[in-house]
Amino acid sequence: MVSFQPTLNQFIRARQQEYPEAVGDFSQVMNAIALAGKLISREINLAGIVDATGYTGRMNVQGEEVAKLDEWANELIVDLLGETGCVCVMGSEEVEGPISPPGSASMGRYAVLFDPVDGSSNIDIAAPVGTIFSAQRRVTESGTGHMDDLLQPGRNQAAAGYILYGSSTMFVYTTGNGVHAFTLDPTMGEFHLTTEDLKFPDKSNVYSTNEGNAGTWLEPDQRWVEWLKQNDPATGRPYSARYIGALVADFHRILLKGGIFAYPGNTAKREGKLRLLYECSPLAFVAEQAGGRATNGLRRILDIEPTGLHQRTPYYLGNASEVELVERFHSDG
């Protein structure tokens, strides 16, 4: 007889002592995100059949084309979180300003930020994509939440994680007490625990970056990647390159197999491409809880004080030793 591991809901309820002040609110927020993940997973699996591929013809606040699934997933997550009554305000990569839940729901204890479908350009080719989320305790006293509740440094996160839609659908999260991974059983419609207290491997000689942009990178990043490619077996070089083109998928592989993901700034955009609040801080929180690190090259990602909802940053995360190596190249100029 098959023995099932605890479901996500059972696991969270059993660990309520991690957030005793939440009085059940945290569970409701996580359950809403998990339900969104199940529905998005189903939509992705049926993408070609239900006309979920392609683009809407609109541009989002980032100046990027809006995929049909981006728009649908964004509305779904907003609706599901709003219905909990536990969220005071939301921020989405697809929306320019703060999103207020309807009515009295805006009195909730949590502010939630999310990227509804990370790597949405992969949808049309059936490659992995993901959802990234972050929950923060509100810092305003009462009433409708606002920008102050969203613009908090990553070290203040109450929880963060991602949902990976690939060969299986996985829900990975942390509350600051380890990283836990769950796999969706589509026959039961439940996420079941598959790995508790997930950690990076001790070492790996793999790097993940869009090296096609290397000609516009800043000089420290060019020197770093050239060092990785030199032939020196004593230091495990050359490194192997792996790049999927969806941050969640690239990070998940590195979390399980080891290595480093990088999206540097360049001479035209020194701040890089990735969004601090929707992508970088949540995965940095996960990385640190798994024994890794995340930096902008000179500073810990979780210590950056955000100044805008769509602030960008250069980004390096993965094995602590690999991130420290990048920082040495940057500190040397």
Buried (B, 14 or more C-beta within 10 A) or exposed (E): EEEEBBBBBBBBEEBEEBBEEBEEBBBBBBBBBBBBBBBBBBBBBEBEEBEBBEBBEEEBBBEBBBBBBBBBBBEBBBEBBBBBBBBBBBBBBBBEEBBBBEEEBBBBBBBBBBBBBBBBBBBBEEBBBBBBBBBBBBBBEEEBBBBEBBBBBBBBBBBBBBBBBBEEBBBBBBBBEBBBBBBBBEEEEBBBBBBEEBEBEEEBBBBBBEBEEBEBBBEBBBBBBEBBEEEEEEEEEBBEBBBBBBBBBBBBBBBBEBBBBBBBBBEEEEEBBBBBBBBBBBBBBBBBBBBBBBBBBEEBBBEBEBEEBBBBBBBBBBBBBBBEBBBEBBEEE
